[in-house]
Amino acid sequence: METDQNPKSAEKKAVLPSSTSAYLDPHYWNERFSNEEHYEWLKDYTHFRHLVRAHVKPGSSVLELGCGNSHLSDELYNDGITDITCIDLSAVAIGKMQERLRLKGYKEIKVLEADMLDLPFSAECFDVVIEKGTMEVLFVNSGDPWNPRPETVTKVMAMLEGVHRVLKPDGIFISISFGQPHLRRPLFNAPKFTWSFEYSTFGDGFHYFFYILRKVSAETAQVLIVFCDIYESILTFYRERDHHIVKNLARNAKRR
């Protein structure tokens, strides 16, 4: 699960889990954050900065889910996005982050101990909600990725419902993940959500996904979903057609 590719990012050795199940244990995270100063899940900001800048304007109010000891909020702040609220379940991570930001003078960034499955914010209060690798924890021990266990789906839906609720109209949810679109889309596009769905990729060799879900009216969301289904059907048709053409050409070449 840990895919950070910058081993110099941690000043102290990370506390590695004995199994993936440890990621579900709050005590594991408190112990880890007590011994680790900095860790970037997936990739650091430099790899997807161009995507953030294309969708997030300075002056936007931003909520970061599961900040841990990442420096994502610092990088956003340095890019002029200063109205930031960070949350994490770990009191240790929150305390250390508050101290780090205080020493840097980043007074505008608010850091709170909170659960992303039960967001303590009023409706429609953020322009942007962002998470990087945090959602992956919900899929630990989820079973078949095509058909996750009901308890996994319940947790994912609780997170997404909270995100959808706190987003302002036309607000966006950014999910940075290694979860592939064909596995994420059924969850993101549940009928209860009125947001559009799109994504970009970044990374060399192994691609990560940068999902952008923009909150729109229910009517607009339905039109976009239908359009995406039609578009994917068209792409599938042309891929299959081209595949058959190549096979036929190869067969004819052998006969000659």
N, C-alpha and C positions, 0 to 999 in steps of 0.2 A: 504493500500500500504506500510505503514511503518512497517517493520518487524525486526528492530533492536532488539536484545534481551540482550542488555547491557545498562540498564538505567543509569549507572554511567558514561557513555561515554560523556555525555553533561554536561559541567560545568554550563550552564544556561539553563533554561527551553526552550524546543523547541517551536517555533511558529507553532501550528498545523493548518492545513487548514480548512476552513469552509466547503469545499467540495473538491472532487478530482479535480474539474476544476481549482482550485487554483494552482495546480502543473504546469499549462500551463502559469501562469502569472509571468513574470520576477520580478515584484514588490514584489510578495510573497517571492520569494527566497532571494531577497536583505534584506527584513525585517527579514526573518528567520535567515540568516547568520549573521546579525547584533546582534542577541540575542543568538546565539548558537555557541559554540566553536568547538564542535566535535560531529559527528554523523556517524555511520556506517550503511549503508543500507544493508539489507539481513543479512550477517554475516561478522565478521571481518576476517582479513588475516589468523589468526591461523587455521581457519577451512578449508581453501583451499590452504594453503601454499604448501603442498605436490604436488598439481596439477600444481601450477605455476612453482615450481622448476623442474618438469618433462618436462616442455615445454619451459621455458625461461632461457637462459644462461646469466651469468654475461657478460657484454660487449654488450648485445643487446640494441639497441635503442628502447625506449618504449614511446608510446603516450597513455596517460590516458584521456578518454573522460568523462567530467562531474565530475571533482574531488571534487567539493563542499568543505566541511570541513572534508572529509575522511582522514585517515592517511595511505591509501594504498601506496602512493608514499614513505612515510617514511619507511614503512615495506619492500618494494622492495629495497630501498636504503640500508637498514641494511642487506639485503641478498646479497649485492654485485652488484645489478643492479642499476647503478648510472646515466646512460644516459637516463634521464626521462624528458618528456615534458608533462605538465598537462594543460588542458584547461577547462574553464567553462564560461557560459554566464554571471554569476553574477560578477560584478566588486567588490562587497563587499567580496565575497568568495576569489577572486583572491588576493585582497589586504591583507587580513588576512593570507592567505596561504603563500604569499611571505614573510611576516614578520615572521611567525612561522619558516619557513625553514631557513631564514637568522639567526635567533637566534640559531638554531640548527647547523648552519655551513654547511648546505647541499647546497653548492654553485652550484653543477652540475645540480640540478633540475631546469628546466625552467618552469615558470608558466605564462600562457597567457590568456587573455580574448578573447574567440573565440567561434564560433558556430559550433557544431558538424555536422550540416546540410550543412555547407559551410566551409570546412577545409582549412585554409590558408597556406597549405604546398605543396611543389612540389611533383611530382609523385615518388613513390618508394623510400621513404626516411626513413621509419621506419621498424624495424624488427618485432615489436610487437605493436598492438593496443589493449587496454584493456578497458573494461567498466564494472562497477558493479552497476546494478540497474538503470543506466542512460537511457537505451533504454526503460525501462518500462514507462517513462513519455510520450513517443510517442504513447502509447496505451491507454492513458486516453481518455475516451469518444469515444472509437474506435468502439463501437457497438458489433455486433456478433463476438466473438473471432475466429470463423471458417471462417468468411467472413467480415474482417474489412472494415470500411468505406474507400472509395477511397482516401480521404485526409490523413488518417492514413497511408495507403500503400505508398502514395507519399512521406511522411516524412521519413518513414522507409527506403525506397529505396534510398532517398537522403543521408541518413546517411551511409548506406551500400556501396553505390557507392563511397563516399568519403573515407571510410575505405579501400576499395579494391584498390583505386587509389594510396593511400599513402603507402601501403604495398610493401615492396621489394619482388622480387621473392622468394618463399619459406618462406615468412613472415607469421605470424599467427595473427588472430583476436580472442581474448578471450572475450566472452560475459558471464557474471555471472548473472544469472536470475532465477526467479521463473516461467518464461514462459515455458510451456511444449514443448517437441520436436515436437509433431505432429502439434503444432501451429506455431512454429518458423521455422521449416524446409522448408516449402513452400517459405518463404521469403528469408532465407539464400541461398536456392538452385535455386534462379531465374536464368534463362539461361545466363544472362549477367555476372554472377560471375564465376570465374575460381578458386574456392577453394574447398577443400575437407571438409567434414562435419563429426564431431564426437563429443561426449559429455561424461562427467562423472557426477556423482552426489555426493553431500556431504550434511551433516546435519543429525541430529538425529530426527526421527519422520517425520518432514516435510523436504522433499528433495529439495535442490536447484540444478540448472543445471549449469555446467561449460562447455560451448560450445567452441570447438576449430575448427577454420576454417583456413586451411592452403592454401595459394595461390599457385596454380600450373598452368600448362599449360591447355588450354581449352580441349585438347584431354584427358589428364590424369583425369581432373575433371569429364568428361562425363563417363569415365570408372568406376570411383569410385561411381558416382551416380547410375549407373546401378547395380553395385555390391551390394550397400546398399539396393536397391529395391528388388533384388533377396533374399538377406539375410533376410529382414523383411518378405517377402512372405513365406520363409521356416519356420521362427519362428511362423508365424501365423498358418501355416498348422499344425505344431506339437502341438501348444496350443489347436487348435480346435479338433485335433485327440484325445489328452489326455483328453479333456473335455468330448467327446463322450464316451470314454472308461470308465471313472469314472461314468457317468450317467448310462451306461449299467450294470456296476457292481452293482450299487445301486439298479437298477430295478430288477436284478436277485436275489439279496439278499432278497428283499421284497417278491418275489414269493415263496421263500423257507420258 
